[in-house]
Amino acid sequence: YHNPSTYFPGDNVNLYANFKELQHSMDVSADSDNSQRKFIRVNATGYLFQTYDDDGHAWLEYSTDGGSAWNLANYGEPLDYNFTNGTSPGSKDPSLSYYDQNGYDVVAAAIQEPNSSGHYSIYLDVFYYSNGTYEPDGPQWIDDEPSNSYSVDANPNIVFCNGLNFIVTFEKSTASGTPGIDCKAGTLESGYGYQVNLYS
């Protein structure tokens, strides 16, 4: 996805590359999950952001000119935590929120990923505005699901409230006991980038 290289092939050499077309998805329900924010406009910069599923991964795109042209965020990589660390298990069901007041300018995407136990985890991808662009700072762990498999849609949501404090909600099914909505609250602590600090 994002691995620029120069090749000088000889005879009878096959080269393969992964390509991601902007604003396209092979998933017919790429942006149709109910009650999830898939599109935002950041007031401070005027940037537009959209997130969706494609090819087994969650993606984030942004536009600086009101939607005429779009670019892949996260250095052209999907939002997966494990993908950016060398493997590709996948991710899905992303949602967006932002906070752009009091000198802060942060966009966050909540996603669902498979984990090594065969279930799923919730992660938060954070992007902060610096030097004319939104730099990725994450993904950062929010919660592990002990019972439900990755095939269950958790539909995570993120919302900022009262500054850099946030709430992430996600669905639980009967495999986890009583079905319903679970939530985790925390704050983003600024320093070198932004770190998630969950409230106990």
ABEGO torsion letter per residue (X at the ends): XBBBBBBBBBBGBBBBBBBBBBGBBABAAAAABBGBBABBBBAAAGBBBBBBBBGGBBBBBBBAAGGABBBBBGGGBBABAAAAAGBBAEBBGBBBBBBABGGBBBBBBBBBBBBAAGBBBBBBBBBBBBGGBBBBBOBBBABBBAABBAABBAGBBBBBBGEABBBBBBBBBAAAEBBEBBBBBBBBBBBBEBBBBBBX
